[in-house]
Amino acid sequence: MVLINVNPLIEEIFSNFTVGGKIIPISFLNYTGNSDVYLTYYTWFDKPENFYDDENHAEIAFGTIDIYSKGNFKNILEEVKTKLKENGFTWTDNGPETYEEDTGYYHVPVNFCYS
């Protein structure tokens, strides 16, 4: 059986992630830096796949990359989706685009799966 831990993959894929000449940091669950744009990520569901001989032989992981930006994030969103696709992830959908008045960040969740 193949067990999935997508965290190291995401960390590697998005290390030195650059959009418009700016490196955008990524952190697991919580970002503690001071960048005006950053990403966080987490997985929220793992399930068995590829059943035969009374066992599963693969897993699929579902997760989210959250984009936080003090400005227009649309180009970042497209680059995140492209980077996921280039590395074998499947973009499934986006959550609602929101503005967090207490922090001044725009926020959009980008959902994905990986098997």
Biopython code that builds the backbone (N, CA, C, O; Angstrom):
import numpy as np
from Bio.PDB.StructureBuilder import StructureBuilder

atoms = [
    (1, "MET", "N", (0.834, -1.172, 0.000)),
    (1, "MET", "CA", (0.000, 0.000, 0.000)),
    (1, "MET", "C", (0.885, 1.243, 0.000)),
    (1, "MET", "O", (1.940, 1.261, 0.633)),
    (2, "VAL", "N", (0.455, 2.270, -0.705)),
    (2, "VAL", "CA", (1.172, 3.532, -0.778)),
    (2, "VAL", "C", (0.532, 4.512, 0.200)),
    (2, "VAL", "O", (-0.654, 4.819, 0.084)),
    (3, "LEU", "N", (1.312, 5.004, 1.162)),
    (3, "LEU", "CA", (0.824, 5.994, 2.112)),
    (3, "LEU", "C", (1.303, 7.371, 1.689)),
    (3, "LEU", "O", (2.442, 7.540, 1.253)),
    (4, "ILE", "N", (0.422, 8.351, 1.822)),
    (4, "ILE", "CA", (0.732, 9.688, 1.340)),
    (4, "ILE", "C", (0.940, 10.647, 2.503)),
    (4, "ILE", "O", (0.137, 10.699, 3.434)),
    (5, "ASN", "N", (2.014, 11.393, 2.437)),
    (5, "ASN", "CA", (2.213, 12.566, 3.279)),
    (5, "ASN", "C", (2.566, 13.691, 2.317)),
    (5, "ASN", "O", (3.711, 13.797, 1.877)),
    (6, "VAL", "N", (1.591, 14.529, 1.989)),
    (6, "VAL", "CA", (1.817, 15.562, 0.984)),
    (6, "VAL", "C", (2.580, 16.764, 1.521)),
    (6, "VAL", "O", (3.041, 17.593, 0.737)),
    (7, "ASN", "N", (2.724, 16.880, 2.826)),
    (7, "ASN", "CA", (3.395, 18.057, 3.380)),
    (7, "ASN", "C", (4.801, 18.270, 2.824)),
    (7, "ASN", "O", (5.104, 19.381, 2.387)),
    (8, "PRO", "N", (5.673, 17.265, 2.818)),
    (8, "PRO", "CA", (7.003, 17.495, 2.239)),
    (8, "PRO", "C", (6.944, 17.855, 0.749)),
    (8, "PRO", "O", (7.759, 18.642, 0.268)),
    (9, "LEU", "N", (5.989, 17.286, 0.028)),
    (9, "LEU", "CA", (5.842, 17.617, -1.391)),
    (9, "LEU", "C", (5.473, 19.084, -1.575)),
    (9, "LEU", "O", (6.054, 19.777, -2.410)),
    (10, "ILE", "N", (4.518, 19.546, -0.802)),
    (10, "ILE", "CA", (4.092, 20.942, -0.906)),
    (10, "ILE", "C", (5.234, 21.879, -0.527)),
    (10, "ILE", "O", (5.469, 22.883, -1.199)),
    (11, "GLU", "N", (5.938, 21.549, 0.546)),
    (11, "GLU", "CA", (7.072, 22.379, 0.975)),
    (11, "GLU", "C", (8.118, 22.488, -0.140)),
    (11, "GLU", "O", (8.656, 23.564, -0.396)),
    (12, "GLU", "N", (8.395, 21.361, -0.795)),
    (12, "GLU", "CA", (9.389, 21.367, -1.875)),
    (12, "GLU", "C", (8.886, 22.136, -3.101)),
    (12, "GLU", "O", (9.603, 22.965, -3.661)),
    (13, "ILE", "N", (7.665, 21.853, -3.503)),
    (13, "ILE", "CA", (7.098, 22.492, -4.697)),
    (13, "ILE", "C", (7.030, 24.004, -4.550)),
    (13, "ILE", "O", (7.300, 24.734, -5.503)),
    (14, "PHE", "N", (6.672, 24.474, -3.365)),
    (14, "PHE", "CA", (6.468, 25.901, -3.167)),
    (14, "PHE", "C", (7.647, 26.594, -2.480)),
    (14, "PHE", "O", (7.528, 27.753, -2.084)),
    (15, "SER", "N", (8.785, 25.902, -2.332)),
    (15, "SER", "CA", (9.965, 26.602, -1.839)),
    (15, "SER", "C", (10.427, 27.547, -2.955)),
    (15, "SER", "O", (10.470, 27.160, -4.123)),
    (16, "ASN", "N", (10.757, 28.739, -2.603)),
    (16, "ASN", "CA", (11.149, 29.769, -3.578)),
    (16, "ASN", "C", (10.059, 30.036, -4.616)),
    (16, "ASN", "O", (10.365, 30.355, -5.766)),
    (17, "PHE", "N", (8.806, 29.911, -4.223)),
    (17, "PHE", "CA", (7.664, 30.199, -5.101)),
    (17, "PHE", "C", (7.654, 31.697, -5.384)),
    (17, "PHE", "O", (7.559, 32.518, -4.473)),
    (18, "THR", "N", (7.754, 32.027, -6.655)),
    (18, "THR", "CA", (7.897, 33.425, -7.060)),
    (18, "THR", "C", (6.792, 33.811, -8.033)),
    (18, "THR", "O", (6.528, 33.103, -9.005)),
    (19, "VAL", "N", (6.154, 34.936, -7.760)),
    (19, "VAL", "CA", (5.142, 35.494, -8.658)),
    (19, "VAL", "C", (5.444, 36.982, -8.816)),
    (19, "VAL", "O", (5.544, 37.713, -7.831)),
    (20, "GLY", "N", (5.586, 37.417, -10.053)),
    (20, "GLY", "CA", (5.880, 38.822, -10.312)),
    (20, "GLY", "C", (7.191, 39.281, -9.706)),
    (20, "GLY", "O", (7.323, 40.432, -9.290)),
    (21, "GLY", "N", (8.168, 38.372, -9.656)),
    (21, "GLY", "CA", (9.477, 38.705, -9.113)),
    (21, "GLY", "C", (9.552, 38.700, -7.593)),
    (21, "GLY", "O", (10.595, 39.030, -7.029)),
    (22, "LYS", "N", (8.462, 38.331, -6.921)),
    (22, "LYS", "CA", (8.438, 38.317, -5.459)),
    (22, "LYS", "C", (8.330, 36.887, -4.951)),
    (22, "LYS", "O", (7.452, 36.135, -5.374)),
    (23, "ILE", "N", (9.227, 36.514, -4.042)),
    (23, "ILE", "CA", (9.152, 35.191, -3.414)),
    (23, "ILE", "C", (8.033, 35.217, -2.383)),
    (23, "ILE", "O", (7.967, 36.109, -1.537)),
    (24, "ILE", "N", (7.154, 34.222, -2.471)),
    (24, "ILE", "CA", (6.002, 34.132, -1.574)),
    (24, "ILE", "C", (6.226, 32.968, -0.614)),
    (24, "ILE", "O", (6.308, 31.819, -1.047)),
    (25, "PRO", "N", (6.326, 33.250, 0.686)),
    (25, "PRO", "CA", (6.568, 32.174, 1.655)),
    (25, "PRO", "C", (5.340, 31.284, 1.845)),
    (25, "PRO", "O", (4.205, 31.709, 1.630)),
    (26, "ILE", "N", (5.597, 30.035, 2.255)),
    (26, "ILE", "CA", (4.525, 29.089, 2.567)),
    (26, "ILE", "C", (4.822, 28.448, 3.913)),
    (26, "ILE", "O", (5.975, 28.160, 4.233)),
    (27, "SER", "N", (3.772, 28.225, 4.702)),
    (27, "SER", "CA", (3.907, 27.616, 6.029)),
    (27, "SER", "C", (2.773, 26.635, 6.258)),
    (27, "SER", "O", (1.680, 26.786, 5.712)),
    (28, "PHE", "N", (3.048, 25.638, 7.063)),
    (28, "PHE", "CA", (2.024, 24.684, 7.469)),
    (28, "PHE", "C", (1.116, 25.337, 8.520)),
    (28, "PHE", "O", (1.584, 25.711, 9.595)),
    (29, "LEU", "N", (-0.139, 25.470, 8.222)),
    (29, "LEU", "CA", (-1.202, 25.986, 9.085)),
    (29, "LEU", "C", (-1.081, 27.457, 9.496)),
    (29, "LEU", "O", (-2.077, 28.177, 9.430)),
    (30, "ASN", "N", (0.077, 27.925, 9.909)),
    (30, "ASN", "CA", (0.183, 29.264, 10.481)),
    (30, "ASN", "C", (1.451, 29.958, 10.008)),
    (30, "ASN", "O", (2.541, 29.393, 10.091)),
    (31, "TYR", "N", (1.311, 31.172, 9.517)),
    (31, "TYR", "CA", (2.452, 31.975, 9.085)),
    (31, "TYR", "C", (2.737, 33.032, 10.144)),
    (31, "TYR", "O", (1.828, 33.738, 10.581)),
    (32, "THR", "N", (3.993, 33.142, 10.556)),
    (32, "THR", "CA", (4.341, 34.091, 11.614)),
    (32, "THR", "C", (5.255, 35.208, 11.138)),
    (32, "THR", "O", (5.753, 35.990, 11.948)),
    (33, "GLY", "N", (5.481, 35.289, 9.837)),
    (33, "GLY", "CA", (6.346, 36.337, 9.301)),
    (33, "GLY", "C", (5.586, 37.640, 9.099)),
    (33, "GLY", "O", (4.503, 37.840, 9.650)),
    (34, "ASN", "N", (6.174, 38.519, 8.299)),
    (34, "ASN", "CA", (5.557, 39.828, 8.094)),
    (34, "ASN", "C", (5.385, 40.187, 6.611)),
    (34, "ASN", "O", (5.298, 41.367, 6.272)),
    (35, "SER", "N", (5.337, 39.197, 5.738)),
    (35, "SER", "CA", (5.161, 39.447, 4.311)),
    (35, "SER", "C", (3.738, 39.935, 4.034)),
    (35, "SER", "O", (2.795, 39.546, 4.723)),
    (36, "ASP", "N", (3.594, 40.786, 3.024)),
    (36, "ASP", "CA", (2.252, 41.253, 2.657)),
    (36, "ASP", "C", (1.517, 40.254, 1.767)),
    (36, "ASP", "O", (0.368, 40.486, 1.390)),
    (37, "VAL", "N", (2.173, 39.149, 1.432)),
    (37, "VAL", "CA", (1.536, 38.039, 0.724)),
    (37, "VAL", "C", (2.213, 36.747, 1.177)),
    (37, "VAL", "O", (3.440, 36.668, 1.242)),
    (38, "TYR", "N", (1.406, 35.741, 1.488)),
    (38, "TYR", "CA", (1.952, 34.457, 1.918)),
    (38, "TYR", "C", (0.925, 33.359, 1.705)),
    (38, "TYR", "O", (-0.248, 33.630, 1.446)),
    (39, "LEU", "N", (1.382, 32.110, 1.815)),
    (39, "LEU", "CA", (0.536, 30.933, 1.668)),
    (39, "LEU", "C", (0.604, 30.103, 2.940)),
    (39, "LEU", "O", (1.652, 30.027, 3.581)),
    (40, "THR", "N", (-0.503, 29.485, 3.303)),
    (40, "THR", "CA", (-0.494, 28.424, 4.310)),
    (40, "THR", "C", (-1.157, 27.208, 3.677)),
    (40, "THR", "O", (-1.855, 27.328, 2.670)),
    (41, "TYR", "N", (-0.939, 26.045, 4.266)),
    (41, "TYR", "CA", (-1.536, 24.828, 3.716)),
    (41, "TYR", "C", (-1.835, 23.840, 4.819)),
    (41, "TYR", "O", (-1.274, 23.910, 5.912)),
    (42, "TYR", "N", (-2.727, 22.919, 4.512)),
    (42, "TYR", "CA", (-3.048, 21.821, 5.420)),
    (42, "TYR", "C", (-3.805, 20.753, 4.633)),
    (42, "TYR", "O", (-4.358, 21.030, 3.568)),
    (43, "THR", "N", (-3.824, 19.548, 5.159)),
    (43, "THR", "CA", (-4.658, 18.490, 4.585)),
    (43, "THR", "C", (-5.846, 18.286, 5.507)),
    (43, "THR", "O", (-5.735, 18.432, 6.725)),
    (44, "TRP", "N", (-6.978, 17.948, 4.919)),
    (44, "TRP", "CA", (-8.185, 17.805, 5.722)),
    (44, "TRP", "C", (-8.906, 16.482, 5.529)),
    (44, "TRP", "O", (-9.913, 16.226, 6.189)),
    (45, "PHE", "N", (-8.406, 15.636, 4.633)),
    (45, "PHE", "CA", (-9.052, 14.334, 4.447)),
    (45, "PHE", "C", (-8.106, 13.416, 3.695)),
    (45, "PHE", "O", (-7.562, 13.792, 2.657)),
    (46, "ASP", "N", (-7.913, 12.230, 4.208)),
    (46, "ASP", "CA", (-7.183, 11.163, 3.525)),
    (46, "ASP", "C", (-8.128, 9.974, 3.447)),
    (46, "ASP", "O", (-8.861, 9.688, 4.394)),
    (47, "LYS", "N", (-8.104, 9.285, 2.311)),
    (47, "LYS", "CA", (-8.956, 8.102, 2.219)),
    (47, "LYS", "C", (-8.289, 7.041, 1.361)),
    (47, "LYS", "O", (-7.471, 7.350, 0.494)),
    (48, "PRO", "N", (-8.647, 5.782, 1.612)),
    (48, "PRO", "CA", (-8.079, 4.691, 0.830)),
    (48, "PRO", "C", (-8.664, 4.664, -0.570)),
    (48, "PRO", "O", (-9.799, 5.084, -0.796)),
    (49, "GLU", "N", (-7.866, 4.162, -1.508)),
    (49, "GLU", "CA", (-8.263, 4.045, -2.910)),
    (49, "GLU", "C", (-7.699, 2.741, -3.463)),
    (49, "GLU", "O", (-6.924, 2.055, -2.796)),
    (50, "ASN", "N", (-8.091, 2.415, -4.671)),
    (50, "ASN", "CA", (-7.526, 1.305, -5.427)),
    (50, "ASN", "C", (-7.638, -0.018, -4.662)),
    (50, "ASN", "O", (-6.637, -0.603, -4.249)),
    (51, "PHE", "N", (-8.865, -0.467, -4.487)),
    (51, "PHE", "CA", (-9.126, -1.697, -3.733)),
    (51, "PHE", "C", (-9.035, -2.930, -4.625)),
    (51, "PHE", "O", (-9.608, -2.966, -5.714)),
    (52, "TYR", "N", (-8.319, -3.923, -4.158)),
    (52, "TYR", "CA", (-8.339, -5.265, -4.725)),
    (52, "TYR", "C", (-7.726, -6.214, -3.722)),
    (52, "TYR", "O", (-6.987, -5.793, -2.832)),
    (53, "ASP", "N", (-8.027, -7.497, -3.860)),
    (53, "ASP", "CA", (-7.588, -8.522, -2.907)),
    (53, "ASP", "C", (-7.941, -8.139, -1.471)),
    (53, "ASP", "O", (-7.156, -8.356, -0.548)),
    (54, "ASP", "N", (-9.126, -7.569, -1.298)),
    (54, "ASP", "CA", (-9.649, -7.190, 0.019)),
    (54, "ASP", "C", (-8.801, -6.155, 0.751)),
    (54, "ASP", "O", (-8.827, -6.095, 1.980)),
    (55, "GLU", "N", (-8.056, -5.347, 0.016)),
    (55, "GLU", "CA", (-7.232, -4.293, 0.619)),
    (55, "GLU", "C", (-7.219, -3.063, -0.273)),
    (55, "GLU", "O", (-7.485, -3.137, -1.473)),
    (56, "ASN", "N", (-6.905, -1.933, 0.342)),
    (56, "ASN", "CA", (-6.633, -0.755, -0.487)),
    (56, "ASN", "C", (-5.134, -0.722, -0.781)),
    (56, "ASN", "O", (-4.325, -1.150, 0.041)),
    (57, "HIS", "N", (-4.775, -0.218, -1.942)),
    (57, "HIS", "CA", (-3.382, -0.199, -2.365)),
    (57, "HIS", "C", (-2.894, 1.199, -2.701)),
    (57, "HIS", "O", (-1.820, 1.375, -3.276)),
    (58, "ALA", "N", (-3.685, 2.180, -2.340)),
    (58, "ALA", "CA", (-3.291, 3.568, -2.543)),
    (58, "ALA", "C", (-4.141, 4.449, -1.634)),
    (58, "ALA", "O", (-5.120, 3.995, -1.040)),
    (59, "GLU", "N", (-3.752, 5.703, -1.539)),
    (59, "GLU", "CA", (-4.511, 6.688, -0.784)),
    (59, "GLU", "C", (-4.663, 7.945, -1.618)),
    (59, "GLU", "O", (-3.879, 8.207, -2.531)),
    (60, "ILE", "N", (-5.680, 8.711, -1.288)),
    (60, "ILE", "CA", (-5.850, 10.018, -1.885)),
    (60, "ILE", "C", (-5.941, 11.025, -0.739)),
    (60, "ILE", "O", (-6.633, 10.795, 0.253)),
    (61, "ALA", "N", (-5.239, 12.131, -0.891)),
    (61, "ALA", "CA", (-5.220, 13.171, 0.134)),
    (61, "ALA", "C", (-5.868, 14.433, -0.428)),
    (61, "ALA", "O", (-5.622, 14.825, -1.568)),
    (62, "PHE", "N", (-6.693, 15.052, 0.393)),
    (62, "PHE", "CA", (-7.331, 16.317, 0.037)),
    (62, "PHE", "C", (-6.774, 17.400, 0.950)),
    (62, "PHE", "O", (-6.574, 17.170, 2.143)),
    (63, "GLY", "N", (-6.528, 18.568, 0.396)),
    (63, "GLY", "CA", (-5.972, 19.645, 1.195)),
    (63, "GLY", "C", (-6.311, 21.006, 0.628)),
    (63, "GLY", "O", (-7.013, 21.133, -0.375)),
    (64, "THR", "N", (-5.791, 22.018, 1.300)),
    (64, "THR", "CA", (-6.048, 23.405, 0.934)),
    (64, "THR", "C", (-4.775, 24.221, 1.050)),
    (64, "THR", "O", (-4.025, 24.087, 2.017)),
    (65, "ILE", "N", (-4.539, 25.058, 0.067)),
    (65, "ILE", "CA", (-3.517, 26.101, 0.152)),
    (65, "ILE", "C", (-4.267, 27.416, 0.254)),
    (65, "ILE", "O", (-5.037, 27.765, -0.640)),
    (66, "ASP", "N", (-4.049, 28.144, 1.334)),
    (66, "ASP", "CA", (-4.700, 29.437, 1.540)),
    (66, "ASP", "C", (-3.775, 30.547, 1.074)),
    (66, "ASP", "O", (-2.611, 30.610, 1.469)),
    (67, "ILE", "N", (-4.303, 31.417, 0.234)),
    (67, "ILE", "CA", (-3.560, 32.589, -0.233)),
    (67, "ILE", "C", (-4.004, 33.783, 0.599)),
    (67, "ILE", "O", (-5.198, 34.057, 0.726)),
    (68, "TYR", "N", (-3.034, 34.489, 1.161)),
    (68, "TYR", "CA", (-3.285, 35.733, 1.885)),
    (68, "TYR", "C", (-2.499, 36.833, 1.189)),
    (68, "TYR", "O", (-1.304, 36.689, 0.935)),
    (69, "SER", "N", (-3.180, 37.936, 0.884)),
    (69, "SER", "CA", (-2.508, 39.014, 0.160)),
    (69, "SER", "C", (-3.129, 40.357, 0.535)),
    (69, "SER", "O", (-4.344, 40.468, 0.704)),
    (70, "LYS", "N", (-2.278, 41.372, 0.660)),
    (70, "LYS", "CA", (-2.759, 42.731, 0.919)),
    (70, "LYS", "C", (-3.214, 43.405, -0.376)),
    (70, "LYS", "O", (-3.776, 44.499, -0.337)),
    (71, "GLY", "N", (-2.974, 42.760, -1.525)),
    (71, "GLY", "CA", (-3.371, 43.322, -2.815)),
    (71, "GLY", "C", (-4.059, 42.280, -3.670)),
    (71, "GLY", "O", (-4.497, 41.239, -3.181)),
    (72, "ASN", "N", (-4.146, 42.574, -4.940)),
    (72, "ASN", "CA", (-4.804, 41.677, -5.887)),
    (72, "ASN", "C", (-4.063, 40.333, -5.926)),
    (72, "ASN", "O", (-2.856, 40.289, -6.161)),
    (73, "PHE", "N", (-4.779, 39.268, -5.699)),
    (73, "PHE", "CA", (-4.183, 37.928, -5.601)),
    (73, "PHE", "C", (-4.454, 37.058, -6.817)),
    (73, "PHE", "O", (-4.035, 35.900, -6.837)),
    (74, "LYS", "N", (-5.146, 37.576, -7.841)),
    (74, "LYS", "CA", (-5.564, 36.735, -8.965)),
    (74, "LYS", "C", (-4.386, 36.095, -9.702)),
    (74, "LYS", "O", (-4.476, 34.936, -10.107)),
    (75, "ASN", "N", (-3.289, 36.826, -9.882)),
    (75, "ASN", "CA", (-2.133, 36.220, -10.554)),
    (75, "ASN", "C", (-1.491, 35.142, -9.675)),
    (75, "ASN", "O", (-0.983, 34.146, -10.189)),
    (76, "ILE", "N", (-1.512, 35.336, -8.373)),
    (76, "ILE", "CA", (-0.978, 34.324, -7.445)),
    (76, "ILE", "C", (-1.844, 33.074, -7.506)),
    (76, "ILE", "O", (-1.330, 31.956, -7.530)),
    (77, "LEU", "N", (-3.146, 33.265, -7.533)),
    (77, "LEU", "CA", (-4.083, 32.143, -7.628)),
    (77, "LEU", "C", (-3.805, 31.298, -8.866)),
    (77, "LEU", "O", (-3.757, 30.071, -8.780)),
    (78, "GLU", "N", (-3.624, 31.929, -9.991)),
    (78, "GLU", "CA", (-3.352, 31.183, -11.233)),
    (78, "GLU", "C", (-2.025, 30.442, -11.155)),
    (78, "GLU", "O", (-1.920, 29.315, -11.639)),
    (79, "GLU", "N", (-1.013, 31.055, -10.555)),
    (79, "GLU", "CA", (0.289, 30.397, -10.424)),
    (79, "GLU", "C", (0.232, 29.213, -9.453)),
    (79, "GLU", "O", (0.884, 28.196, -9.687)),
    (80, "VAL", "N", (-0.533, 29.334, -8.377)),
    (80, "VAL", "CA", (-0.691, 28.217, -7.440)),
    (80, "VAL", "C", (-1.336, 27.040, -8.162)),
    (80, "VAL", "O", (-0.868, 25.908, -8.043)),
    (81, "LYS", "N", (-2.400, 27.296, -8.903)),
    (81, "LYS", "CA", (-3.074, 26.226, -9.637)),
    (81, "LYS", "C", (-2.146, 25.589, -10.672)),
    (81, "LYS", "O", (-2.148, 24.370, -10.842)),
    (82, "THR", "N", (-1.366, 26.402, -11.353)),
    (82, "THR", "CA", (-0.413, 25.883, -12.340)),
    (82, "THR", "C", (0.641, 25.016, -11.673)),
    (82, "THR", "O", (0.956, 23.930, -12.159)),
    (83, "LYS", "N", (1.184, 25.489, -10.565)),
    (83, "LYS", "CA", (2.226, 24.744, -9.839)),
    (83, "LYS", "C", (1.684, 23.401, -9.341)),
    (83, "LYS", "O", (2.377, 22.386, -9.414)),
    (84, "LEU", "N", (0.457, 23.396, -8.840)),
    (84, "LEU", "CA", (-0.149, 22.131, -8.405)),
    (84, "LEU", "C", (-0.255, 21.153, -9.569)),
    (84, "LEU", "O", (0.142, 19.994, -9.453)),
    (85, "LYS", "N", (-0.791, 21.625, -10.689)),
    (85, "LYS", "CA", (-0.979, 20.761, -11.857)),
    (85, "LYS", "C", (0.357, 20.217, -12.369)),
    (85, "LYS", "O", (0.457, 19.034, -12.693)),
    (86, "GLU", "N", (1.379, 21.067, -12.443)),
    (86, "GLU", "CA", (2.693, 20.649, -12.937)),
    (86, "GLU", "C", (3.317, 19.549, -12.081)),
    (86, "GLU", "O", (4.205, 18.830, -12.539)),
    (87, "ASN", "N", (2.851, 19.419, -10.838)),
    (87, "ASN", "CA", (3.449, 18.469, -9.901)),
    (87, "ASN", "C", (2.522, 17.324, -9.512)),
    (87, "ASN", "O", (2.697, 16.711, -8.459)),
    (88, "GLY", "N", (1.535, 17.035, -10.359)),
    (88, "GLY", "CA", (0.707, 15.856, -10.164)),
    (88, "GLY", "C", (-0.462, 16.023, -9.219)),
    (88, "GLY", "O", (-1.146, 15.044, -8.918)),
    (89, "PHE", "N", (-0.714, 17.231, -8.741)),
    (89, "PHE", "CA", (-1.872, 17.496, -7.904)),
    (89, "PHE", "C", (-3.049, 17.857, -8.808)),
    (89, "PHE", "O", (-2.858, 18.286, -9.946)),
    (90, "THR", "N", (-4.248, 17.682, -8.301)),
    (90, "THR", "CA", (-5.446, 18.069, -9.033)),
    (90, "THR", "C", (-6.124, 19.203, -8.281)),
    (90, "THR", "O", (-6.500, 19.056, -7.118)),
    (91, "TRP", "N", (-6.275, 20.333, -8.958)),
    (91, "TRP", "CA", (-7.026, 21.443, -8.373)),
    (91, "TRP", "C", (-8.493, 21.060, -8.427)),
    (91, "TRP", "O", (-8.988, 20.685, -9.490)),
    (92, "THR", "N", (-9.204, 21.145, -7.300)),
    (92, "THR", "CA", (-10.607, 20.741, -7.266)),
    (92, "THR", "C", (-11.561, 21.925, -7.264)),
    (92, "THR", "O", (-12.595, 21.885, -7.931)),
    (93, "ASP", "N", (-11.227, 22.979, -6.522)),
    (93, "ASP", "CA", (-12.055, 24.189, -6.517)),
    (93, "ASP", "C", (-11.402, 25.234, -5.617)),
    (93, "ASP", "O", (-10.384, 24.984, -4.973)),
    (94, "ASN", "N", (-12.020, 26.409, -5.597)),
    (94, "ASN", "CA", (-11.608, 27.474, -4.688)),
    (94, "ASN", "C", (-12.730, 27.716, -3.696)),
    (94, "ASN", "O", (-13.909, 27.567, -4.018)),
    (95, "GLY", "N", (-12.345, 28.090, -2.489)),
    (95, "GLY", "CA", (-13.331, 28.531, -1.518)),
    (95, "GLY", "C", (-13.684, 29.985, -1.803)),
    (95, "GLY", "O", (-13.203, 30.560, -2.779)),
    (96, "PRO", "N", (-14.511, 30.575, -0.967)),
    (96, "PRO", "CA", (-14.921, 31.960, -1.197)),
    (96, "PRO", "C", (-13.760, 32.938, -1.016)),
    (96, "PRO", "O", (-12.904, 32.757, -0.150)),
    (97, "GLU", "N", (-13.751, 33.964, -1.842)),
    (97, "GLU", "CA", (-12.776, 35.041, -1.702)),
    (97, "GLU", "C", (-13.297, 35.987, -0.623)),
    (97, "GLU", "O", (-14.425, 36.473, -0.708)),
    (98, "THR", "N", (-12.480, 36.244, 0.382)),
    (98, "THR", "CA", (-12.911, 37.100, 1.484)),
    (98, "THR", "C", (-11.872, 38.176, 1.769)),
    (98, "THR", "O", (-10.728, 38.092, 1.322)),
    (99, "TYR", "N", (-12.286, 39.177, 2.514)),
    (99, "TYR", "CA", (-11.378, 40.224, 3.000)),
    (99, "TYR", "C", (-11.474, 40.223, 4.517)),
    (99, "TYR", "O", (-12.564, 40.314, 5.082)),
    (100, "GLU", "N", (-10.321, 40.119, 5.172)),
    (100, "GLU", "CA", (-10.285, 40.082, 6.628)),
    (100, "GLU", "C", (-9.963, 41.484, 7.147)),
    (100, "GLU", "O", (-8.814, 41.925, 7.106)),
    (101, "GLU", "N", (-10.977, 42.163, 7.626)),
    (101, "GLU", "CA", (-10.811, 43.541, 8.054)),
    (101, "GLU", "C", (-9.817, 43.690, 9.200)),
    (101, "GLU", "O", (-9.107, 44.693, 9.275)),
    (102, "ASP", "N", (-9.758, 42.709, 10.087)),
    (102, "ASP", "CA", (-8.851, 42.822, 11.236)),
    (102, "ASP", "C", (-7.381, 42.729, 10.840)),
    (102, "ASP", "O", (-6.525, 43.269, 11.541)),
    (103, "THR", "N", (-7.067, 42.055, 9.730)),
    (103, "THR", "CA", (-5.663, 41.913, 9.307)),
    (103, "THR", "C", (-5.338, 42.712, 8.052)),
    (103, "THR", "O", (-4.175, 43.025, 7.797)),
    (104, "GLY", "N", (-6.368, 43.047, 7.263)),
    (104, "GLY", "CA", (-6.139, 43.752, 6.004)),
    (104, "GLY", "C", (-5.732, 42.843, 4.858)),
    (104, "GLY", "O", (-5.272, 43.318, 3.820)),
    (105, "TYR", "N", (-5.898, 41.531, 5.039)),
    (105, "TYR", "CA", (-5.538, 40.577, 3.990)),
    (105, "TYR", "C", (-6.773, 40.093, 3.242)),
    (105, "TYR", "O", (-7.822, 39.845, 3.836)),
    (106, "TYR", "N", (-6.626, 39.965, 1.926)),
    (106, "TYR", "CA", (-7.576, 39.199, 1.138)),
    (106, "TYR", "C", (-7.195, 37.739, 1.327)),
    (106, "TYR", "O", (-6.023, 37.418, 1.523)),
    (107, "HIS", "N", (-8.184, 36.859, 1.267)),
    (107, "HIS", "CA", (-7.937, 35.442, 1.545)),
    (107, "HIS", "C", (-8.759, 34.598, 0.583)),
    (107, "HIS", "O", (-9.957, 34.825, 0.411)),
    (108, "VAL", "N", (-8.111, 33.628, -0.038)),
    (108, "VAL", "CA", (-8.834, 32.663, -0.869)),
    (108, "VAL", "C", (-8.232, 31.275, -0.657)),
    (108, "VAL", "O", (-7.020, 31.106, -0.790)),
    (109, "PRO", "N", (-9.062, 30.277, -0.327)),
    (109, "PRO", "CA", (-8.606, 28.896, -0.214)),
    (109, "PRO", "C", (-8.594, 28.213, -1.584)),
    (109, "PRO", "O", (-9.533, 28.357, -2.367)),
    (110, "VAL", "N", (-7.536, 27.482, -1.858)),
    (110, "VAL", "CA", (-7.384, 26.715, -3.102)),
    (110, "VAL", "C", (-7.338, 25.243, -2.714)),
    (110, "VAL", "O", (-6.381, 24.792, -2.084)),
    (111, "ASN", "N", (-8.367, 24.499, -3.089)),
    (111, "ASN", "CA", (-8.477, 23.093, -2.699)),
    (111, "ASN", "C", (-7.880, 22.168, -3.755)),
    (111, "ASN", "O", (-7.958, 22.441, -4.953)),
    (112, "PHE", "N", (-7.287, 21.076, -3.294)),
    (112, "PHE", "CA", (-6.610, 20.143, -4.198)),
    (112, "PHE", "C", (-6.753, 18.725, -3.680)),
    (112, "PHE", "O", (-7.148, 18.500, -2.536)),
    (113, "CYS", "N", (-6.422, 17.766, -4.548)),
    (113, "CYS", "CA", (-6.262, 16.385, -4.126)),
    (113, "CYS", "C", (-5.009, 15.822, -4.775)),
    (113, "CYS", "O", (-4.513, 16.338, -5.777)),
    (114, "TYR", "N", (-4.512, 14.746, -4.172)),
    (114, "TYR", "CA", (-3.296, 14.105, -4.664)),
    (114, "TYR", "C", (-3.397, 12.622, -4.375)),
    (114, "TYR", "O", (-3.740, 12.223, -3.262)),
    (115, "SER", "N", (-3.101, 11.805, -5.372)),
    (115, "SER", "CA", (-3.114, 10.354, -5.135)),
    (115, "SER", "C", (-1.876, 9.719, -5.711)),
    (115, "SER", "O", (-1.703, 8.504, -5.614)),
]
sb = StructureBuilder()
sb.init_structure("model")
sb.init_model(0)
sb.init_chain("A")
sb.init_seg("    ")
for serial, (resi, resn, name, xyz) in enumerate(atoms, 1):
    if name == "N":
        sb.init_residue(resn, " ", resi, " ")
    sb.init_atom(name, np.array(xyz, "f"), 0.0, 1.0, " ", f" {name:<3s}", serial, name[0])
structure = sb.get_structure()
